Amino acid sequence: MTTLINTALKALACGMGAVAITTVMSLTFVESTATAPWASVAATHQMAKLSIQPRHVWFGQSQPAVLVD
């Protein structure tokens, strides 16, 4: 019976340690990436830019493959 309790307490302690470490690391990451240190107080509008690179013919097949019996 004591072995079961010791195993359960070890698992609980390990789980609580993992939760504590994960929480601290997550909060540190969020805090460090929330705003740039040089950013002004006013929020700036950011827009994503989509760019398409031209496909080179010499990479892969230029024509679809055909199965022949």
C-alpha positions as a printed NumPy array, in Angstrom:
array([[  0.   ,   0.   ,   0.   ],
       [  2.821,   2.404,   0.826],
       [  4.473,   1.639,  -2.509],
       [  1.3  ,   2.674,  -4.3  ],
       [  1.108,   5.912,  -2.324],
       [  4.794,   6.67 ,  -2.927],
       [  4.403,   6.059,  -6.66 ],
       [  1.304,   8.252,  -6.786],
       [  3.038,  11.059,  -4.885],
       [  6.069,  10.865,  -7.186],
       [  3.818,  11.041, -10.254],
       [  1.908,  13.978,  -8.762],
       [  5.118,  15.842,  -7.914],
       [  6.531,  15.214, -11.373],
       [  3.315,  16.373, -13.026],
       [  3.155,  19.537, -10.93 ],
       [  6.794,  20.282, -11.753],
       [  6.116,  19.839, -15.461],
       [  3.096,  22.14 , -15.268],
       [  5.104,  24.771, -13.391],
       [  8.   ,  24.665, -15.863],
       [  5.642,  24.827, -18.856],
       [  3.735,  27.755, -17.369],
       [  6.872,  29.769, -16.623],
       [  8.358,  29.112, -20.056],
       [  5.085,  29.993, -21.801],
       [  4.672,  33.24 , -19.891],
       [  8.295,  34.175, -20.557],
       [  7.866,  33.521, -24.273],
       [  4.639,  35.533, -24.483],
       [  6.162,  38.424, -22.557],
       [  9.316,  38.535, -24.66 ],
       [  7.456,  38.391, -27.987],
       [  4.481,  40.604, -27.11 ],
       [  5.974,  43.843, -28.473],
       [  9.288,  44.869, -29.88 ],
       [ 11.391,  46.816, -27.371],
       [ 11.894,  49.676, -29.84 ],
       [  8.217,  49.906, -30.842],
       [  6.394,  53.107, -30.097],
       [  3.367,  53.212, -27.846],
       [  0.972,  53.562, -30.795],
       [  0.077,  50.325, -32.51 ],
       [  1.046,  49.977, -36.147],
       [ -0.985,  48.203, -38.795],
       [  0.787,  45.223, -40.292],
       [ -0.212,  43.527, -43.522],
       [  0.927,  40.184, -44.816],
       [  2.63 ,  40.155, -48.21 ],
       [  2.195,  37.232, -50.569],
       [  4.975,  36.624, -53.051],
       [  5.065,  33.809, -55.58 ],
       [  8.392,  32.555, -56.843],
       [  8.641,  31.462, -60.467],
       [  8.8  ,  27.701, -60.908],
       [ 11.941,  26.393, -62.519],
       [ 11.443,  23.738, -65.18 ],
       [ 14.575,  21.79 , -64.339],
       [ 13.303,  20.886, -60.847],
       [ 11.05 ,  17.842, -61.076],
       [  9.153,  16.767, -64.159],
       [  8.044,  19.389, -66.66 ],
       [  5.268,  17.093, -67.989],
       [  2.92 ,  14.802, -66.068],
       [  4.033,  11.189, -65.773],
       [  2.362,   8.555, -67.958],
       [  2.015,   4.923, -66.894],
       [  2.789,   2.407, -69.646],
       [  2.072,  -1.329, -69.459]])
